[in-house]
Amino acid sequence: MRDKGIILGIETSCDETAVAVLKNGSELMANVVFSQIEIHRPYGGVVPEIASRNHLQNLPLVLQEAMDLSQLSYSDLDAIAATRGPGLIPSLLVGLSAGKGLAFSLGIPFLGINHLRAHVYALYLNDPDLHPPMIVTLVSGGHTQILYIPKEDEMVCIGNTRDDAAGEAFDKGARILGLAYPGGPSIEQAAKGGDQRHVLFPTAFMEPGNYDFSYSGLKTSLLYFMQKHPNARVEDVAASFQEAIVEPLIRKSFSAARRWKANSLLFAGGVAANNRLRERALAEASKNGIRVLFPPVGLCTDNAAMVAMAGWKRYIKGNVDSLKCPAVSSLSIEQE
């Protein structure tokens, strides 16, 4: 093991092409993200083949930009970390193959990273002194989970979505309302000035002790409402729909934090950038005396800084992977 502690992270699990360079788990020397949102917007969602082709085209450019920003040479790197799952297999394979190739050519360790765990580790980039027990609500386009972390390396899923994730609900809701993709920012923008109590949309599994989520019924309820009320103010409907997504996240997260006596309640993933979720969580925290933390907005959505941090956590323990490490589309949070 070299003594500089410099990890290069690569993220291509979906539609962001990202590369970061992290030193000693604390100094972020470069963090470059190329987003494909504009490419996929006409389709209303991510097209896997288009995403993977753009990763192939853009990764060498993003990689070079990150190295230029870090002012390092490849010989300075101590390890390569790349996302191996979960995600879209064609996209994952681009970054995973590039990471393995770099590690092999440089003769340094390779680290295959769990994308979900990386979202959790993004929180350490902003607050390195986090310590268990913690509750993390991981909420994104593909996942909505409540995690109990009794110790740093152990993540236990205590609640999961039964169908749609919160981010997916935002995307589908935006489509119904005629708003642009991605749905989260579009609905948040539309909801400004709207009445969040205008429509009482349903929320599922709200009984005490239940930490699971369901958003498919909410999407259907929105569809039926708009069919019956085509002239309803979009601002009011968007605000009400957003509130129905946020309410279960808040209620269940704080309930879990109290039940498991967590030191901190953390939110991670793309939906953690939502301002209404942040507003509600901070208000609830002040009433309950529970410490609540969010990553900076730029570290909520997919990025390679979180991959590099997850790689650093593994690297300092000597946990490295074989170059035969496969891409796994459905990798669970419990798996390294």
N, C-alpha and C positions, 0 to 999 in steps of 0.2 A: 504494500500500500504506500503510495506517495504521501508526502506531508503537506501538499498545498490544499487538498480538500476541494478540488474544483470539479463540479458535476455539470455535464451538459445534458439538458432535458429536451426530449422531442415529444410533441403531442399532435396526433392526427386521427383521433378516434371518431370524429364526425366531420364537421365542415370548417374547423379552424386549423390552419397550418401554423404551428408554433414551435419556437426554439428558445431556450433560455440557458443562461450560464450562471451558476450559483457557487459561491465560494464559502466554505466552512459553514454551510447551513444558515448563513445570515446576510451575506453581502450579495445582493442580486446585481450581477455585473451586466446582464443583458436579458431582455424579455421581449421578444418580437412575436407578434401575432398577425397573421394574414387571415382576415375573415372572408368567407365566401357568401355572406348574407345576400349581397346584391346579385350574385350569380344564381342563387336558388329562389330568390323572391318571386320571380314570375311563375314558379311551380307551386308556391304556397307551402314549401317544405323542402327538406334535403333530399336530393336525388343521389343515391349511393354511387352510381357509376360516374356521374359528373364530379362528385366530391373527390373520388379517388384520383381521377385524371388531373384535377387541379392540384391535389397534393403532390403528384409526380412532377408537375410543372413548377410549382412554387417552393417546394421544400429546399432545393439547392440554393435558391435566392435568399430565403428566410434564414437558412443556416449560415450563409456567408455574412448576412447583415448582423446576426447575433455575434459571430466571431469578431467582426469589425468593431462593434460597439464595446465588446469586452476587452479589446486591445490585447488579446491573447493569441497564441498559436496553438495548433492542435496538439503539439507536444506538451503543452501545459495542462491538458485535461487529465483527470485521474480516473474518471469513469463516465460511461454513457448510460443514461436512463431514458427509456422509451415506453410509451403506453402500450400494453399488450391486450387490454380489455377492461371493461366491456366497451362495445362500440360496433361500428359497421366494419365487417371484416375487410372489404376492399380498402377502406381508409386506414384501418389499423396496420395492415400489411406494409403500407408505404413507409410509415414512420418506424415501424418495428424492424423492417429490413434495412433501412438506412442506419438505424442505431446499431444493429448487429455488425453491419459492414464497417462502420467507423471503429467500433470496439475491437474488431478482429484486426483491422489494418494498423491500429495504434498499439495493439497488444495490451489493452487495459480492460478492466472488468465491465461486463454488461449487466444492466439491471432492468428487468421487465416489470413495469409498474401497473398496478391496479388503478384505473382511472377514478374510481369512487374514493378509494383511500387517498388519492392525490388531492381531491377536493377538500378532504378533511385536513390534510397536511398544509394546505394553502393558508390555513389560519395561523400556523406557526411562523409564517413569513412576517406577519404583522405583530404577533405576540409570542415570542419564543419561550416565555415562562409559563405557558399553559400546562396544567397538570391535572390528571384524573383524580377522582371520577368526574366524567363530563358527559353531557348529552349533546349530540350533534343532530340537527335536522338538516338532512341532505336533500335539497329540493331543486330539481332541474327539469329539462325537457324530457328526459327518459327515466328519471328516478325520483321517487318521493319516499324517503325512509327516515325513521328516527333510530339513531344509533346510541347505544350505551357503551361508553369507553371506560372500563374499570381500571385499565392500565394502558400505557401508550400503544403497545403493539396489539392490543386485543380490542376488536370492534364487533359488537354484538347487535344485530338488527332486531329491535323490539317492536317495530311497526313498519308496515310497507303498504304501498298502494295495491289494491285488488285489481285495478284496471288501468286507467289513464294516470300519468304523472301530472303534477301541477303545471309544469311548463307545457305539456302537451295540451292540457285543458285551455291554457291561455291561447295557444296557437289555433285550436279548433274554434274557440269562442270568437277570436278575431275574424276568422273566416266567415262565421255566421253573421257577424256584425258588419262585414264588408270592410274590415280594417286590414292593414298591411302585415305581412310576415316580416320578422317574428312577432308573435302575438303579444308577448309580455310587455315590451315597451309600447306597442300600439295601444293596448287596452289601458295601460297606466296613463298614457298621455290623454286618451279620450275620456278617462274617468275624472280628470281634473275639472272641478266645478260641478260634477255630477252628484246626485243624491244616492248614497250607498244603501239607503233604506227604501228606495223606490220600488224594488222588486225583492221579495223574500224568497230567494232561490234556495233549494234544498241542500243540506249538508248531511253526509252519511257517517255512520259509525261514531256518533257523538256521545254514546253512553260512557260513563266513567270506567277507566281501566282499559279501554279499547284504543290502541295506538295505530290502527290501520287507517287507510284513506281510500276514498273512492270518488272519482270525479266524472265518470261516464254519465251518471244520472244528471249531474249539473249541466253538462253539455247538451243533453237531450232536452232538459227543462228550458234552457236558453233558446234552443231551436223552436220549440213549441210556442214559447212566449212571443218570439219575433214573428212567427206565422200568424198569431192572433192579434198582435199589436205592431204592424209593420211601420207605423208612424211614430213609434215611441222614440223619445230623445235618446240618442246613442250615448250621450254623456251619463245619463241616469242608469241606463242598462249596463254600461261598462263598469260603472262604479259599483253597482249591486253585484255583478258577476265577479269582479275582483274581490269584493268583500267575502263572497261565498268560498273563494279559493283560500283566502288568507285566514279566515276564522278557524277552520280545523287545524291549520298549521300552528297557530298561536295557542289554542286551547290544549292540544295534545302535547306540544313541546313543553309547555310550562308544567303540565300535569306530570310528565315523565321526569322533569328536572326535580320536582318536589318528591316524587316517589323514590327515585334513586339517589336522593341527597347529593346532587351534582354540585361541584364547585363552580361550574360555569355551564351556561346554555349557549351553544354555538350554532350559527346558521351558515350553510355552505351551498355551493352550486349556483347556477345561473339565476334562478328565481330569487336568491338571496339579495340580488341587486334591486329588487322591487322596493320602492320607497314606502308604499303602504305597509308592507310586511315589516320593514324596519321601524316605521313609526309605531305600529301596534306593539311590536316586541319591546321597544324601549319604554313605552308607556306601561306595559304590563310588568316589566322588570322593576320599575320604580315603585310599583304597588306591592310587589312580592319580595323585594329585596334579593332578587336573583341576578347574578352577573350575566349579561348578555353581550355577545361579541359577533360581529360580522366581518368578513374580509373586506378590504377595499373593493370598490365596484369592479375595477379592472381584473381582480383575481377571483371574481365570482364565476364568470363565464370561462369556457375552456381556455387554458393557457399552459405554457410549458414550465413556468416558474414552479407551479405546484408539483409537476412531474419531477423536476430537479430536486425539490425539497423531499418528496417521497423517496427519491433515489438516495439522497444524503442520509436519511434516517436508516436506510438499509445498509448503505455503504459503511457507515461507522461501526456497524455491528458485524461486518464481514459477510453479510448475506448477499451473495451475487448469483447470477443465473447463467445457465448454459446458453450457448448460441442456438440451441435447439428449442428454446423457450417459445411456445406457440402463441398465436393470437387467439383469444377466446372471446367470442361475441357476448356471452352471457356470464362473464366472470362475476362472482358475488363478492360482497364487501368483506366476508369472512376470509377470503382467499388472498394470500400475499401476491 
